[in-house]
């Protein structure tokens, strides 16, 4: 039996769909690869993807292209000694931001990643809602170094399905980049901590069942497929796929 779960985001303007085989049953039309025991690398890859997926869903549900992508940097003299201290610095600054945003009648939403580089530099990357003067609010709140910001839509990480931005915000010590010659670079992050404000619950997915694995996915009427990929679950030996559909005439 094939299971399908669909996240309906932005009141149905964006659909994130996952299809996979329930390992307890047979699956018509779905060839099975040899099962194998999941390695530490497999587990790490799944955990990383789940974190990125949750970030992507929240980005789509709670943020818009005109909201801001912000980076707080540290002067060398102000660098924290530990991640615990860096998290404290962020919390203190974000309290100032939250207070100003609430004064303007808005709720504060953010998702952030604190990163310590392999050469000792610290950065805090986060997305936050634009309330009219958010830029000046976040600049005034941070006294440890510089503030760099841009609209999400103007960043190098924007895509309509928000996946590139989610990957950027969830970088960790295992993240590498592909160089021009096709090889992987060494990780540039020594440690990281990803976190989001507590007022952004994940939307509940809509479950469904399929009785045959479709070789080709067609978009729902009125939508287009923004991204689709498939893989093999090493534990069950069966295929899985994920894809994002976006409404053609959406509201924003």
N, C-alpha and C positions, 0 to 999 in steps of 0.2 A: 504494500500500500504506500502511496506517495502522499506525504503531508505537505501542505502549503500554508504559510502564514503571511498575512499582508498587513503592513503598517500603513494606515491611511493618515497622511500628514497634511497640514494646511487645509483642513476641511475637504480633503479628497483631491487637492490639486497635485499632490505627489504621492505615489504608491511605491513602497519598498516591499518586494516580494521575495520570499525564500521557499524553495522547493527541495525536499530531501526525502530519502527513503526511510521508512520506519523499519529498523533492523529486525523487528520481531516477526515480520511477515515477508512473503515473497513479493516480487514486483514485476508485473507484466511489462514487457517491452524494455526492461532495464537490465542490460548486461552487468554482471558483477565481477569485479576484480578480486584478487586474492586479498583476504584480510591480513592485517599485520598489527602487531602491538604498537600503540602510539609511543613515539620517542619523546624525550624531553623537548626536542626542537618542535615536534608536532604540537605538543601541548602549549609551548610558548607562542607558537604561531596562532593557534586557536584563541588563546587568551588575548593576544594583541588584536586580533581581528574583532573579537567581541567588544573590546574597549573602544576600538575605532568605530564600530557599528553603532554603539550607544551614543557616541559623540556625534556621529553623522545624523542620527535620528533627532537628537535634541537641536542640532544646528538648523535642520529643516523645519522643525516645529516651532522653535522659539525665536529664531533670528532671521533677518532679511538682508538682502544685498547691500543696503545702505547703512547697516550697522557697522561697528568699528572693529578692526583687528589692531590690537595694541601690543607694543613691546616695552617693558620696563627694563632698563639696564642698570648696572651698578658701577659707580666709581670704584677704582681699585681699593681705596681706603675704606669703603663701606661694604665690601663683600662679606657675606655671612660665612661663618666657620662651618656651619652644618645646614642640612636641609630643614631641620626643625626651626632654625633661626630664620631661614629664608621664608618659610611658611608663615612665621610670625610677622615678618615685615609685610608680606602681602596682605595678611588679615588686617593689620593696622591701617594700611592704606585703603583697602577696600571698604572698611567701616566709614572712612571719610567720603568715599565715592557714594556709597549707599545712602548716607545721610543727605547728600546734596541731591541725588536723584529722587529720593522720596519727597524732598521739599518741593520738587517740581511736579509732584503728583504721579510719578511712575514707579513701577516695581523694578527692582534691580535684578537682572539676569547676567550671568557670566559663566564662561568656562575657561580654565587656565591650565597652563603647563609650566612648572618651574623647572629650569634646566641648568645643570652644572656641566660646563664643557670639560673636555679632557685636558684643556690647558688652564683650567681654573676660573674662567669667566662664568658669570651667572646671568641668566636672562629669564624673564617672566613673560610669556606670550599669553594673551587672552582676548576673547571676543566679548563685546559688551554692547548693550542697546544704545542707539543714538536717540537722545532726548532733546536735541537742539543745540546744547553746548557741552556735550559729553567730552569733547576733546579738551577743553579747558579744565573740566572737573578732574579728569584722570591726570592731567599734567600737574595741577596744583596739589594733588593728593600724594604724589611720589617725590620724596626728597633724597633718595639714595643714589640717583644717577639720572640718566636721560629717559625721555619718553618719545617713542616713535609710533606713529599710527597712520592708518589709511582706512578707507572704506573697504569692506569685505570684497565688494565687486571689483575694486581696483587693485587687489592684491594678486600676487603670483599664484595663489592657492585657490582661487575661486573657480568653481564649476557649478552648474545649476543643481547637480545632485549633492553638492557640498562634501564629496568624498575626499578630494585633495586637501581641503581645509581641515577635515577631521584627522587625516593622516598627519598633517603638520602639527596639530595640537596634541597629538598623542605620541610624539616621538619619544624614544627611550634609549637606553644604553645598547640596545640591539639594532637600532635603526642604522641602515647604511644607504649610500647613494650609488647609483650606477654611473661609472665614469664613461668618458667618450669611447674608450677602447672596449667597453662592455663588461669590464671587471667591477667588482664591488669595492667601494672605499672602506676604510676603517671607520668604526663608529666615532662620532664627534661629541657624543654626550656620555658623561661619566655616571650621572644619576639624574632622575627626573621624578616629578610628582604631578599627576594629572588630577584635576578636581573641578567640579562644577557647583554652582549655587544649588541649594536644596529645594528651590521652588520650581524645579523643572522635572516633574515626574514623566517617565517614559509612557507614551501612549500604549494602550493595550493592543496587541495584534489580533487580527481576525483569522481564526483557524479555518481550514478547509481541507477536503480530501480529494485526491485524484486516484484513478484506478489504472492509469497508464502514463508512462514517462513520454512526454512530447519531445520529439527531436528538434522541433523549431518552435520558438516562442513568437507569438504575434501580439502586438500591442492592443490593449483594450481600446474600443472605439472612442475617439476623441483624445487619445494619448499617443505619445511616442516613447520609445525605449531610449533612455539617456545612457544607460550602461548595463552590461550583462556579462557575467562570467560564470564558468563552471569549474568544478574540481571533483576529486575523488576523496571521499571520507576514508582515511586509512583504517579506521576501526571496523566499519561495516563493509567496505569494499565497493560501495555504491556511489553513483554520481550525486552531486548536489549542485544547485545553481542559485544565484541571487541576481536580481535585476531591479532597476529603478525605472518607473514610468512617470512621465510628467504630462499634465494636461496641456493641450495645445492652446486653448484660450483660457488660461488661468487668470486669477484676479490680480496677481502681482508678478 
